[in-house]
Amino acid sequence: MADLSPIDLQKALRGADYPADKKSLVDCARKNKADDKVVSRLDGLKKDSFDGPNEVQKAVFDH
């Protein structure tokens, strides 16, 4: 998705504890006042559990 940058994703997930499930990542993004496009992308991920930020980024951008 061209309108979502890795930096947007990093800002949205600032303070996230890993491993994390999808719901906690969405909650973290909302708490960080992330843009709706970031929240909806996280909420739409097919995977439910992530070991770290690199895994989240791969799932978001390599889907």
Summary of the structure (lengths in Angstrom):
residues: 63
radius of gyration: 10.0
end to end distance: 9.7
largest distance: 27.0
contacts: 167
relative contact order: 0.24
helix: 54%
strand: 6%
